[in-house]
Amino acid sequence: MIGKLNHVAIVVPDLPTATALYRDTLGAAVSQPVDLPAHGVTVVFVTLPNTKIELLHPFGEKSPIAGFLEKNPSGGIHHICYEVDDILAARDRLKEQGARVLGDGEPKIGAHDKPVLFLHPKDFCGTLVELEQA
């Protein structure tokens, strides 16, 4: 059901420093920061030959990743994102198998302007999983 790995999301406490690390130290192509107020994050996309890294930093007072940084002040891996051909069919199949979809269960438009869903980490080996329509 899942397709390729779309990205690994890393929450960072200092977005300019993290961006410089990937750009200057590791030599990766990085985007400009993009504020996503609807998601409560600012993102920088790191493009790799086989996938992307999504650097996440809190945006606004109600950022859903602020708590993550409180527990992990140095930052860390937040979630992994897999592509699916049909996000509604994937959601329905997963729910039939007992997986929990976070939120109201309806896809939202994600950072890549495509429908996304998040799956409960307790159902996936302790990992928050994002599904993105390919």
N, C-alpha and C positions, 0 to 999 in steps of 0.2 A: 504494500500500500504506500509506504513512504518512498519518496524519490531521493534526489541528491540532498546532501547537507547544504543548506542555503547559507547559514552563518552561525557563528558562535558569538554570543553577546557577553561582553565583559563590562561590569560596572567599575568605573574609575572615580577616585576622589578628586583628581585634578586632570581635566580634559586636555588642556594645552600640553601638559607634561606627557601624558599618555600618547597624544597625537605625535609629538616630537619623537618619542621613543620608537614608535612604529615607522615613522617617516625617516628620521635621521639615523637612528641606530640600526634598525632592521632593514631599511631601504625599501619600504613598501609604499605604494601609492595610497594616499589618504585624501578623503574629501574635506571640504570645508564643514565646520559644525552646522548642524541643522536643528533648530528648535522645533520640537513637536509638542506644543502645549496640550493638545488633546490626550497625549500619552504621558505627559509629565516628565519628559526626558529631552535632553539634547544629545544628538548622535553624531558620530564621525564614523564613516564607513572606510574600512581598510580593505582594499581589493587585493586578493591573492590569486594565483593562477587557477586554483581549484575550488575556492570558496571565498567568503568574506568574514571579516571580524567586524563586529558592531560594538564600538566603544560607547557606553551609556553613562550619562551624568545627569543627576537630578535637575529638573527644570520646574520651578514653582514650589510653593509651600506644600502642596499635596502630592508630590511626586511619589509614585508607587515604589520607587527604588531607594528612597531616603532611608527606610528601615533596614534595607540590605546593607547600606553603608554604615549605619549605626552599629550593626552586628559585625561587619567586616570593614573596618576603617581603611584598610589598604586596598579594598576592592576585591574583585574576583569574578569567576565565571558565574553568570546569572542564569543563562538558558542556552539551549541549542535549538536551532530551527531547521526543520525538514520540509521539503516541498512535497505537496500532494497534488494530484491531478484534479481532484474534485473535493473541495474542503467540506461540503455538506455531506457527501457520501462517506468521507473519512470520519467525520464527527459522529454520524449515525452508527457506523460500524463499531467505532470505539466505545460509544455509550452502550451499545448492545452487549459488548464484552465486559462492561463494568467500569470502564475508565471514566474519570470525572473531568468534565470540561469546566474551566474556571469562568467566572462571570455569569452572564445570563445564557451562555451556550450559543449565542449568535456570533458569527464572524464580525470582526471590526476591521477597518482599513488600517493596515500597519505602516511601518516606516518606509516600506518599498511600494506604497500605494496599491497593495494587493490585500485580499481578505486573509485574516489570520485568526487563529484560536490558540489558547494556551491550555495545556493539560496538567493536571495536578501532579506535582513531583512525587507524592507518595505512591502513585500508580506506575511510575517510570524510574525505578531504582534511585529515587532521591533527586532526580533531575527535572527541572522545569522544562517542558517541551513546548515549543511553538510550532504550529503547523501553518504553512503559508501556501496559498493556492499558486500553483506553478504558472 
